[in-house]
Amino acid sequence: MTWDGMIWTNPPADWSVDGGTLTARSGNRTDFWQRTFYGFQRDDGHAFLARREGRFSATLTFDGTYASLYDQAGLMIRVDGGRWIKFGIEWTDGQAHLSVVVTDGRSDWSAMPVVRAGPLSVRATRLADAVLLQYRLDGAAWAMARLAPFAAEPRIVGVGPYLCSPERAGFEATFRDFSVGAPEVEELHA
């Protein structure tokens, strides 16, 4: 899939496409978050989204210059500012964490430390009323990160890479191998 026809939710000031690679640099203090624990509502992160209807699998490989608290990049599925999932790497407690935030009016966050040497690949599969989130390190087999609820309606959502940096400006991320197609997984334990 090419990046043609995709739209930024909040365009970063600095971004480019070179061949199949998208590179973007975050604006100052950008984030996606709704209420929980911190109390604030933020919807000013950067997401580059394609419209997709119904059931699908979206895959993406990405990396970033993680250095400051909450620097993050990955894959987003989005209905609107109050309903979305972001899945990727987030820098917290001085190291990279595999991070999932599921938001339906309020955000919930799950994270686990991950040792990686380079890019990470993620896959989100939307099936019925759920999204299966999987990751792959260094070409290994896909592993489940989370099975999350996600309403089947509306049928059309945005899907694509995202990045943000709640504590600074200038976090740089690169994205490649983005694809969206028929579900690659139909069963949880296939």
C-alpha positions in Angstrom: 0.0 0.0 0.0 1.2 3.5 -0.7 0.7 6.6 1.5 -1.5 8.2 -1.2 -5.0 9.3 -0.1 -4.1 9.1 3.6 -5.0 12.1 5.8 -3.3 13.5 8.9 -5.5 14.1 12.0 -3.1 16.8 13.1 -0.3 17.3 10.5 3.2 17.5 12.0 5.2 20.5 10.8 7.9 18.2 9.4 7.2 15.0 7.5 8.2 13.3 4.2 7.7 10.2 2.1 10.7 8.6 0.4 9.8 5.6 -1.5 7.7 3.4 0.9 9.1 5.1 4.0 7.2 7.8 5.9 9.3 9.9 8.3 7.7 12.4 10.7 8.8 14.6 13.5 6.3 15.4 16.3 5.1 18.8 17.4 5.6 20.1 20.9 3.7 18.3 23.7 1.4 16.2 21.5 -0.7 13.3 22.7 -3.8 11.1 22.4 -5.4 10.6 25.8 -8.8 10.9 27.4 -9.4 11.6 31.1 -8.2 8.5 33.0 -5.8 9.1 35.9 -4.3 12.3 34.6 -7.7 14.0 34.1 -6.9 15.8 30.8 -8.2 15.3 27.3 -5.7 15.4 24.5 -6.3 14.8 20.8 -3.4 16.7 19.2 -1.1 13.8 18.4 -0.3 13.0 14.8 -2.0 10.1 13.0 -1.8 9.4 9.2 -5.0 7.5 8.4 -6.6 5.6 5.6 -10.3 4.9 5.6 -11.2 1.2 6.0 -14.6 -0.5 6.2 -15.5 -3.6 8.2 -13.1 -6.4 9.0 -9.4 -6.0 8.2 -5.8 -6.6 9.2 -3.4 -3.7 9.2 0.3 -4.2 9.6 3.1 -1.7 10.1 6.8 -1.7 10.8 8.2 1.3 12.6 11.0 2.8 14.7 11.8 6.0 16.5 14.3 8.1 18.3 12.9 7.4 21.7 14.5 9.5 24.5 12.0 11.4 26.5 9.2 10.2 28.8 6.1 9.1 26.7 7.7 9.4 23.3 5.6 7.0 21.2 4.8 5.6 17.8 2.9 2.8 16.2 -0.5 2.0 14.7 -3.8 3.6 15.3 -7.4 2.6 14.6 -9.7 5.6 15.1 -13.4 6.4 15.0 -13.1 9.9 16.4 -11.4 11.8 19.3 -13.1 9.7 21.9 -12.9 6.3 20.4 -9.6 4.8 19.2 -6.8 2.3 19.8 -3.1 3.1 19.7 -0.6 0.3 19.7 3.2 0.5 19.5 6.3 1.5 21.5 6.2 4.1 24.3 9.2 5.3 26.2 8.5 5.2 30.0 10.6 4.5 33.1 13.8 4.8 31.0 13.0 2.0 28.5 10.9 1.0 25.6 7.5 -0.6 26.4 5.0 -2.4 24.1 2.1 -0.1 24.7 -1.7 -0.4 24.0 -4.2 2.4 24.8 -7.9 1.6 24.2 -10.2 4.6 24.4 -14.0 4.6 24.5 -14.6 7.9 26.2 -11.9 7.2 28.7 -8.4 5.8 28.0 -6.9 2.6 29.5 -3.2 1.8 29.2 -1.4 -1.4 29.3 2.4 -1.6 28.8 5.2 -4.1 29.2 8.9 -3.7 28.8 10.3 -4.9 25.5 13.9 -5.5 24.5 14.3 -4.6 20.9 17.2 -3.8 18.6 15.6 -1.9 15.8 12.2 -1.7 14.2 9.0 -3.4 15.5 6.2 -4.8 13.4 2.6 -4.7 14.7 -0.7 -6.0 13.3 -4.2 -5.1 14.3 -7.1 -7.3 13.1 -10.6 -5.9 13.4 -13.2 -8.8 13.8 -16.8 -8.3 14.8 -16.7 -6.3 18.1 -13.0 -6.8 18.9 -9.5 -5.9 17.7 -6.7 -8.5 18.0 -3.3 -6.7 18.6 -0.2 -8.7 17.7 3.5 -7.8 17.5 6.6 -9.4 16.0 10.3 -8.8 16.9 13.1 -9.5 14.5 10.9 -11.6 12.1 9.8 -14.0 14.9 6.2 -15.4 14.9 3.4 -13.0 15.7 2.6 -12.8 19.4 -0.6 -11.5 21.0 -0.4 -8.3 22.9 -4.0 -7.8 23.6 -7.6 -8.7 22.6 -9.5 -5.4 23.0 -13.2 -4.5 22.7 -14.0 -2.2 19.7 -17.5 -1.6 18.5 -18.4 -3.0 15.1 -20.2 0.3 14.3 -19.3 2.6 12.7 -18.2 0.3 9.9 -15.7 2.8 8.5 -12.7 3.8 10.6 -9.3 5.4 10.1 -6.2 3.2 10.3 -2.5 4.0 10.0 0.7 5.2 11.8 0.7 7.6 14.7 3.3 9.4 16.7 3.4 11.9 19.6 5.6 13.2 22.3 3.8 14.6 25.3 6.9 16.1 27.0 8.7 17.6 24.1 8.9 18.5 20.4 11.0 16.7 17.7 10.5 13.0 18.4 11.2 11.4 15.0 9.6 8.2 13.8 9.9 6.2 10.6 7.2 3.9 9.2 7.3 1.3 6.4 5.6 -1.8 5.1 2.1 -0.4 5.9 -0.7 -2.6 4.5 -4.4 -3.0 5.1 -6.3 -5.9 3.7 -8.6 -8.9 4.5 -8.2 -10.3 8.0 -5.0 -12.4 8.3 -6.3 -14.0 11.5 -9.8 -15.4 11.9 -9.4 -17.4 15.2 -7.5 -16.4 18.3 -5.7 -19.7 18.6 -5.2 -20.6 15.0 
